[in-house]
Amino acid sequence: MVAHEENISISTAVKTRAFVQLLKPRLSMLVAFSCAFGYGLATRGDVNWLVLTVLTIAGFLLSGASVTINQIMERDLDKLMERTKTRPLPTGRLTVQEATYFAAACAGAALVLLSVYTNWLTVALSVLSMVLYCWVYTPLKRVGPIAVFVGAFPGALPPLLGWIAATGAVTHEAMIIFGIQFIWQFPHFWAIAWVADDDYKKAGFKLLPSGGGKDFNTAI
């Protein structure tokens, strides 16, 4: 009886860690911080702390849902790469069904929170961000470097979402922030792709420019 209870406890702990890993906590926290940063800039110090807290939580959940869907779609490819083969889905610690329900719960909670505490434009752009990342950027990774251009849009949206959550409008200042974040996405994506080039080739990912090789041209 004790052994059985211990097994259940271990299984629950393993599942919990797997769900947390699905969220990619560091990445999702960065997204949440970017949303909060955009909100803080827009309010110019006149912060509604409840809205800021909700926005931060929603940003984290939205990012977590997006990267979970990405892992569901790429689960077979993740098995081929050293950097991803120990993720929850390739190792079988979670099933596709469990991951799907988890992603739906995170996305649903995020969108409900944003609907109640922000505005329709924030919700609409949040949905757009998920669609671009999951169902456009993710498949394009095996097509060519155009994936980086597409992926730069959802990557640049978090501070814009924060700004719009505070103001309800797309202003010149908001677009400047979006533009800066958008431009930054390219060296960010390419640096990761350059370092992980050998792994990416195993999965058929083609994110590097200049013919897609790990050479001097792509290094600079």
C-alpha positions in Angstrom: 0.0 0.0 0.0 2.8 2.4 0.9 4.8 1.5 -2.2 1.7 2.1 -4.3 1.2 5.5 -2.8 4.8 6.3 -3.3 4.6 5.3 -7.0 1.5 7.6 -7.4 3.4 10.4 -5.8 6.4 9.9 -8.0 4.2 9.7 -11.1 2.4 12.9 -10.1 5.7 14.7 -9.5 7.1 13.5 -12.9 3.9 14.7 -14.7 4.0 18.1 -12.9 7.6 18.7 -13.9 6.8 17.7 -17.5 4.0 20.1 -17.7 6.2 22.9 -16.3 8.9 22.0 -18.9 6.3 22.2 -21.7 5.7 25.9 -20.7 9.4 26.8 -21.3 9.3 28.9 -18.1 12.3 31.2 -18.9 11.1 32.0 -22.4 7.5 32.5 -21.2 8.6 34.7 -18.3 10.5 36.9 -20.8 7.4 37.2 -22.9 5.4 38.1 -19.8 8.0 40.7 -18.8 7.9 42.2 -22.3 4.1 42.6 -22.0 4.5 44.2 -18.6 7.2 46.5 -20.0 5.0 47.7 -22.8 2.2 48.3 -20.4 4.4 50.3 -18.0 5.7 52.5 -20.7 2.2 53.3 -21.9 0.8 54.2 -18.5 3.7 56.5 -17.7 3.7 55.5 -14.1 -0.1 55.6 -13.6 -0.2 51.8 -13.3 -3.4 49.8 -12.6 -1.7 47.0 -10.7 -4.5 44.5 -11.1 -4.4 44.9 -14.9 -0.6 44.7 -14.9 -0.7 41.5 -12.8 -3.4 39.9 -15.0 -1.5 41.0 -18.2 1.7 39.4 -16.9 0.0 36.1 -16.0 -1.9 36.1 -19.4 1.3 36.8 -21.3 3.0 33.8 -19.5 0.1 31.5 -20.2 -0.3 32.6 -23.8 3.4 32.0 -24.5 3.2 28.6 -22.7 0.3 27.6 -24.8 2.1 28.6 -28.0 5.3 26.7 -27.2 3.3 23.7 -26.1 1.5 23.6 -29.5 4.9 24.0 -31.2 6.2 21.0 -29.3 3.1 18.9 -30.2 3.6 19.7 -33.9 7.4 19.0 -33.8 7.4 16.0 -31.4 8.7 13.6 -34.0 11.4 16.1 -35.1 12.4 16.8 -31.5 13.4 13.1 -31.2 16.1 13.7 -33.8 17.9 16.6 -32.1 20.2 16.4 -29.0 18.8 19.7 -27.6 15.2 18.6 -27.7 15.1 14.8 -27.5 14.6 14.9 -23.7 11.5 17.1 -23.9 8.2 15.6 -22.3 6.6 14.5 -25.6 9.6 12.7 -27.3 10.4 10.9 -24.0 6.7 9.9 -23.5 6.4 11.5 -20.1 3.3 13.2 -21.5 0.9 12.1 -24.2 -0.2 14.3 -27.1 -3.7 14.4 -25.7 -2.4 15.6 -22.3 -0.3 18.3 -24.0 -3.2 19.4 -26.2 -5.6 19.7 -23.2 -2.9 21.6 -21.3 -2.3 24.0 -24.2 -6.0 24.6 -24.6 -6.4 25.3 -20.9 -3.5 27.8 -20.9 -4.7 29.6 -24.0 -8.3 29.7 -22.8 -7.4 31.1 -19.4 -5.1 33.7 -21.0 -7.8 34.9 -23.5 -10.5 35.0 -20.8 -8.3 37.1 -18.6 -7.4 39.5 -21.4 -11.1 39.7 -22.4 -12.2 40.7 -18.9 -9.4 43.0 -18.0 -8.1 44.6 -21.2 -9.7 45.2 -24.6 -10.8 43.5 -27.8 -7.7 44.6 -29.7 -5.3 43.0 -27.2 -7.3 39.8 -27.4 -7.3 39.9 -31.2 -3.6 40.5 -31.5 -2.9 37.7 -28.9 -4.8 35.3 -31.1 -2.9 36.5 -34.1 0.3 36.0 -32.3 -0.5 32.4 -31.5 -1.7 31.6 -35.1 1.4 33.1 -36.6 3.8 31.3 -34.3 2.1 27.9 -34.2 0.6 27.4 -37.6 2.7 29.6 -39.9 6.2 30.0 -38.4 6.4 26.4 -37.1 5.8 24.7 -40.5 7.9 27.2 -42.4 11.0 26.3 -40.3 11.5 23.4 -42.7 10.8 25.5 -45.8 13.5 28.2 -45.5 14.7 31.4 -43.9 11.3 33.1 -44.6 10.3 31.4 -41.3 12.5 33.9 -39.4 10.7 36.9 -41.0 7.3 35.4 -40.1 8.4 34.4 -36.6 9.7 38.0 -36.0 6.1 39.2 -35.9 4.8 37.2 -32.9 8.2 37.7 -31.3 7.8 41.4 -31.5 4.2 41.6 -30.3 4.4 41.2 -26.5 5.4 44.8 -25.7 2.9 46.0 -28.3 0.2 43.9 -26.5 1.2 45.6 -23.2 0.9 49.0 -24.7 -2.5 48.3 -26.3 -3.7 46.7 -23.1 -3.1 50.1 -21.4 -4.3 52.4 -24.1 -6.6 50.4 -26.4 -4.9 51.9 -29.4 -2.0 51.4 -31.8 0.0 54.7 -31.5 3.2 55.9 -33.1 5.1 55.1 -29.9 3.7 51.6 -29.9 4.9 51.0 -33.4 8.4 52.2 -32.6 8.6 49.7 -29.8 7.3 47.0 -32.0 9.8 47.9 -34.7 12.8 47.8 -32.3 11.6 44.4 -31.1 10.9 43.2 -34.6 14.5 44.0 -35.8 16.0 42.4 -32.8 14.3 39.1 -33.7 16.6 38.5 -36.7 20.0 38.3 -34.9 18.2 36.5 -32.1 16.8 33.8 -34.3 19.9 33.5 -36.5 22.3 33.2 -33.5 20.3 30.3 -32.1 20.1 28.7 -35.6 23.8 29.1 -36.1 24.8 27.5 -32.8 22.2 24.7 -33.3 22.9 24.2 -37.0 24.0 20.6 -36.8 20.9 19.7 -34.8 18.6 21.7 -37.0 19.9 19.9 -40.1 18.8 16.5 -38.5 15.2 17.9 -38.3 15.4 19.6 -41.7 15.1 23.1 -40.3 16.4 25.8 -42.7 16.6 29.1 -40.8 20.0 30.4 -41.7 20.4 32.9 -44.6 23.2 32.8 -47.2 22.4 29.4 -48.5 21.6 28.0 -45.1 25.2 27.0 -44.2 27.1 27.5 -41.0 29.8 29.6 -42.6 31.5 32.9 -42.3 28.7 34.8 -44.1 26.0 33.6 -41.6 28.3 34.1 -38.7 28.5 37.9 -39.4 
